[in-house]
Amino acid sequence: MMSYIDANAKGRERLWTLVNELTDKELTLQAGDGWTIAAMLAHLAFWDYRVLVLIRRWKQVGIGPSPIDIDGVNDAMKPLCLAIPPREAARLAVNAAEAVDAELANLPEDLKSGIHRLVQEGKFRLNRSIHRNEHLDQIERILAESSRQA
């Protein structure tokens, strides 16, 4: 079984490769439900930055609950994600992935057991590649469909 550190590295590399291959026009392609590819990348950046903030907070004050209404947050952030210039959204996605993966790869031992408990309860993901790969798969499908229509 691949460790979350290895899975994150593999997913981050996939993200980096895709972002560097996307044209400015492709970043603006519709991704469904009013999202664009760039906005979807900004969405990924938000969720990775959220995990980064939680880990840093937990290092200072200990692990605590951080409940969130995922659908509500996604709906609320959509206009903000769409407002970010497309190339900047792509840059943010890569930067967020790099930052959170580095933080997760260097978790202090005293935090690991508490975080693993949250993972087992389904309240936290150490494996950030799961979310990234869902959206990267979606982006690749959009790009394939777009090239077939061209």
C-alpha positions in Angstrom: 0.0 0.0 0.0 1.3 3.4 -1.0 1.9 5.8 1.9 0.0 9.1 1.9 3.3 10.9 1.5 4.1 9.0 -1.7 0.5 9.3 -3.0 0.6 13.0 -2.3 3.9 13.4 -4.2 2.5 11.4 -7.1 -0.7 13.5 -7.2 1.2 16.7 -6.8 3.5 15.8 -9.8 0.4 15.0 -11.8 -1.1 18.4 -10.9 2.2 20.2 -11.8 2.4 18.5 -15.1 -1.2 19.2 -16.1 -1.0 22.8 -15.0 2.2 23.4 -17.0 0.5 21.9 -20.1 -2.7 23.8 -19.9 -3.1 26.7 -22.3 -4.8 29.9 -21.2 -7.8 29.0 -23.3 -8.1 25.6 -21.7 -8.0 27.1 -18.3 -11.3 28.9 -19.2 -13.1 25.8 -20.4 -16.4 25.1 -18.7 -16.2 22.3 -16.2 -19.9 22.0 -15.4 -22.2 23.7 -12.9 -20.7 27.1 -13.7 -17.1 26.1 -12.8 -14.2 26.5 -15.2 -11.0 24.5 -15.1 -9.2 27.4 -13.5 -11.9 27.8 -10.9 -11.6 24.1 -10.1 -7.9 24.6 -9.6 -8.6 27.5 -7.2 -11.0 25.1 -5.4 -8.2 22.6 -5.0 -5.9 25.3 -3.7 -8.5 26.4 -1.1 -8.9 22.8 0.3 -5.2 22.2 0.4 -4.6 25.5 2.1 -7.3 24.7 4.6 -5.5 21.5 5.6 -2.3 23.4 5.9 -3.9 26.0 8.2 -5.4 23.2 10.4 -2.1 21.4 10.7 -0.3 24.6 11.7 -3.0 25.4 14.2 -2.9 21.9 15.7 0.9 22.2 16.1 0.3 25.2 18.3 -2.8 24.4 20.2 -3.4 20.7 19.8 -5.9 18.8 17.6 -9.4 20.0 17.8 -12.6 19.7 15.8 -13.0 21.6 12.6 -16.4 20.8 11.3 -17.3 22.3 7.9 -20.3 22.2 5.5 -18.4 21.1 2.4 -21.2 21.8 -0.1 -22.0 25.2 1.5 -18.3 26.2 1.4 -17.9 25.0 -2.2 -21.0 27.0 -3.3 -19.9 30.1 -1.4 -16.4 30.0 -2.8 -17.4 29.5 -6.5 -17.7 33.2 -7.3 -14.4 33.9 -5.6 -12.7 31.0 -7.5 -14.1 32.3 -10.8 -12.8 35.8 -10.0 -9.2 34.7 -9.7 -7.3 35.1 -13.0 -7.0 31.7 -14.5 -3.2 31.4 -14.6 -3.0 32.6 -11.0 -5.6 29.9 -10.0 -3.3 27.3 -11.5 -0.3 28.7 -9.7 -2.2 28.7 -6.4 -3.1 25.0 -6.9 0.5 24.0 -7.3 1.8 26.2 -4.5 -0.9 25.0 -2.1 -0.2 21.3 -3.0 3.5 21.8 -2.4 3.0 23.6 0.9 0.5 21.2 2.4 2.4 18.1 1.2 5.6 19.3 2.8 3.8 20.0 6.1 2.1 16.6 6.0 5.4 14.8 5.2 7.0 16.3 8.3 4.2 15.8 10.9 5.6 15.7 14.5 5.0 12.2 16.0 2.8 13.7 18.8 0.3 14.9 16.2 0.2 11.7 14.1 -1.9 9.6 16.4 -4.5 12.2 16.9 -4.7 13.0 13.2 -4.9 9.3 12.4 -7.9 9.1 14.7 -9.6 11.8 12.7 -8.7 10.0 9.5 -10.3 6.8 10.7 -13.4 8.7 11.7 -13.6 10.2 8.1 -13.0 13.7 9.4 -9.7 14.4 7.8 -7.6 13.3 4.8 -3.8 13.0 5.0 -3.9 11.7 1.4 -4.5 14.9 -0.5 -4.1 13.1 -3.8 -7.6 11.6 -3.5 -9.2 15.0 -3.9 -6.6 16.2 -6.4 -7.0 13.1 -8.6 -10.8 13.4 -8.7 -10.5 16.8 -10.2 -7.5 16.0 -12.4 -9.5 13.1 -13.9 -12.4 15.5 -14.5 -10.1 18.1 -16.1 -8.6 15.4 -18.4 -12.1 14.3 -19.5 -13.0 18.0 -20.2 -9.8 18.4 -22.3 -10.4 15.2 -24.2 -14.0 16.2 -25.0 -12.9 19.7 -26.0 -10.2 18.2 -28.4 -12.8 15.9 -29.9 -15.1 18.8 -30.6 -12.4 21.0 -32.2 
